[in-house]
């Protein structure tokens, strides 16, 4: 598996060398660009990524000098925000991490709005940065198995179609009995179920799952039309990890699924 980490803005500090050594230990291809960035940096990254067998397995790391207003030149579009915008315009799917020396909420929000996936504050260890890269890359290579349980087959079919752009292998069920048969032989990475269903409610099913050690840690997201606080209280009380109000927006649900899975999945080996 071809892995590449692009480290932009290497300075005279020891962090670049630490990252080089850590990448070598983990069999990660590391391509570095010094600060200030050379004129050809963007075209070269574009060429390298286009030649990768799996371009989605590349991570762009922006180092702290790019975010230092005393070192960058706004009139030449070389500020951190400018570089993030340029990268995100060309590489819409690549993971992107910003390493910054500090900054308040406003500065971090600006980076996120420009397209950064994670903002990390220095000082930190090179291994920490690559670990965050693992978490971001995991969602780009893993096809998570998601179970959807709802008594409305039309709703299930529509939601399954809407979630197709994301790395999910989805199985749908309209009855608890059908779900349970498959669960025992092929457990999912995450379960999505409706609060209200005939015969057995989602709340009751959640309680059963949480009382079984085998399923006690299974991520569970509830779907419901109800926006009242009592429904939310009951859902979380019986063991829900999250609750989404219908009608469901596919992008919002996908993001919640990925966020939940990234918190519970084991580390993804970059060198496998």
N, C-alpha and C positions, 0 to 999 in steps of 0.2 A: 504494500500500500504506500503510495507516494504522498508524503507529508511535507509541507513547506511553511515556514514561518518567516515573514518579512519583517525585519526590525529596522524601522525608519528613525533616523535622528540619533545615531550612536555618537556619544561624546567621549570626553577624556576620562570619564569615571570608570570604575571597575565593573560596572553592571554589564556592559556589553560582553566582556570576557567571561563573566559568570554565566551569562545566557548561552554563550558559545559552548562552554564546557558542559552545561546541563543538557543542551540540545544534542551534543555528541553522545552523552550517556544514554539518552532516550532515542537515539537513532532518528533524530529530526533534522531535516534539511533546513539550515538557517542561512538566510540571505540578508546581509546588513547593508545599510546605506548611511553614510556619515552625515553629521550636521555641520554646515548647511547641506541640504540635499543637492546632489548633482543635477544638472539640467535634464538628463536622460532618465531619471528615476521612474517616472510614471510609465513611459513607453516600455521600459525594461520589465517592470513588474507585470504589465499587461501581456507581454510576450511570454514571460515565464509561466504565468498562470494558464494561458491558452494552450501551452504545451504539456500541461499536467494531465495525467490519465484521469484523475479525479479532482478537478479544480475547486470543488466545494470543500476539499480538505486543505485549505490554506488559510492562514491567520495573519492579519496585518497588525503589527504592534507599533504604536506611535510613542516615541520616547519623550521625556519631559522637556528637552530644549525647544521642541516644536510649539510648546505652550507658554514659553517665556516671552512676555511682551518686550523685554529689553533686548532680546536676541533676534526676534522675527521681524520681517518687514511687510507690514500690511499692504503697502502700495504695490508690492510684487506678488501678492497672493500667496505668501509663504507662512501665514499664521496657521496654528493648529486647526482652527475651524475651516480655513480654506482648504487645507490638505485633506481633512476628513470629507468635506463636500466633494472634492475632486475624486477621491477614492470611491466614495459611495455612489457617485454618478456612474462610474464605469463598472465597479464591482458590487453589484447589488446584493449578492448572496454571501460574500466572504465575511468571515468573522473578523471583528475589529476591536482592538483593545487600546485604550489610552492610558499611558503611565504619566501621572502628573505629580508635581511636588506638593500640591495643596490645592486650595480653592474652596469656595463656598458652594452652596446649592445652585446659585445662578450659573456659575461656570460649568458645573457638571451637567446641569440641564441643557446648556447650550451644546455640549459635546454629544449628548444623547440625541438631541433633536437633529443634529447634523448627521447622525448615523452610527455613532459608536455603540457597540454592544455592551462593553464594560469599561468603567472608569476605575483605575486602581491608583492608590496613593503611595508614593514613595516615602521612605525607604521600604523596600521589600526584597524578597529572595527570588532568584531566577526561577526556582522550582515552583513558586507560587504563581508566577505568570503563566508557565506552561500548564499548570493544573487548571487554571481558568480557561486556557485555550482548549484543553481536553473537554471541559464542560460544554463549551460552545460548539466544538466540532462533533461531539456525540450526537447532537440532534440532527446533524447533516448526514450522518452515515447510518444511524440506527433507524430501522423501521419498526417503531413501537407497535405492539399489538394492543389495540383499544377495543373494549367491549362496550357496545351501546345497547341499553335495555330500556325499551319504551313500548307501550301497548299500541302505539300509532305507527303502522308500517309506512305510511306516506311520509310522516315526519322523519322516520329513520332513513328512508331512501334519500330524501332531500338533504339531510345533514351529512350522510355518507358522501354524497356527491360534492358538497361544499368543502369537505375536509380533504379532498383528493390532492390538492397541491402540497400538503404537508406530509412528512415521513411517517405516516400511520398505516398500519394494516388493520382495517376495521372489520369487526364481526358484529352483526346486528341480531337482536333477539326481541321477540314480541311477548314471550312468556318466561316466567321465572324458571319453569321446569326445563325448557330448552337451554336456557342460560346455564343452569346448574350442571347439566350433563357435560357440557363442553368445558366448564370451569374446572371440573375435577381432573380432566385429562390434558387440558391446554390452557393454563392460567394466563391472564393478560398482564400487561404492564400497568394498565389503568382501567378503571371501570367508570362508565357514565350511566346513570340511571335516573329515571323520573321519580319524583317524590310520590306521585299518585298513580297507582296501577291497580287493576282489578285483582281480587283474590289476595295477593300479597303486596303490600305497599313497599316502596323503595326504602322507607324508614325502617320497616321491619327486617327487610333483607339486609340492610346495612348493619343492623344490630347482630344478626346471625353471623355475618362475616367477621365482624369485629370480635365476637366471642370465640372464634376459632383461631388458634395460634397460627395456622397455615395462611390465613387471610387477614390477620390483624393489622398488617402493615401495607396492605394493598391500597394504593391511592384511589379515592372515590370522589367523584364530582357529581353533585345532584343538579338536575334540571327541574325547573318548576315555573308555573305561571304566577304563583303567589309571591307577592312582594312584602307581606307582613312580617313583622319581627318574630312572631311566634313560630312560623314555619322555618325561618332561618335558625331560630334557637333549637328547635327539634332536630333539624338536620345536623347541626354541629354537635348536639348532645349525643346523638346516636353514632357519631364517628365520621361524619363527612369531612373531607379535606377542603372542599370548596363548594360553592353553590352559584349557579348561573341562572338568571331569569330569562324565561322565554318571552318573545321570540329570540332565538339564539343567533348571534352574529358569529359567523364561522371564524373570522380572524381573532376575535376576542377569545373564543373557546380554544382555538389552537394554541394561542399564547399561554393560556392558563394550563393547558395540558403539558406543554413543553416546560413551563416553569416548575410545575409540580414534579415532572419526571426528572428534571435536572437536579432536584433536591434529594431524590431518593436513589438514583442510579449509582452503581459503583463506578470508580474511576475508569475512564476509557483509555486503553493502552494505545498510545500513538504509534507504537512500533510493531503493532500486530500485523 
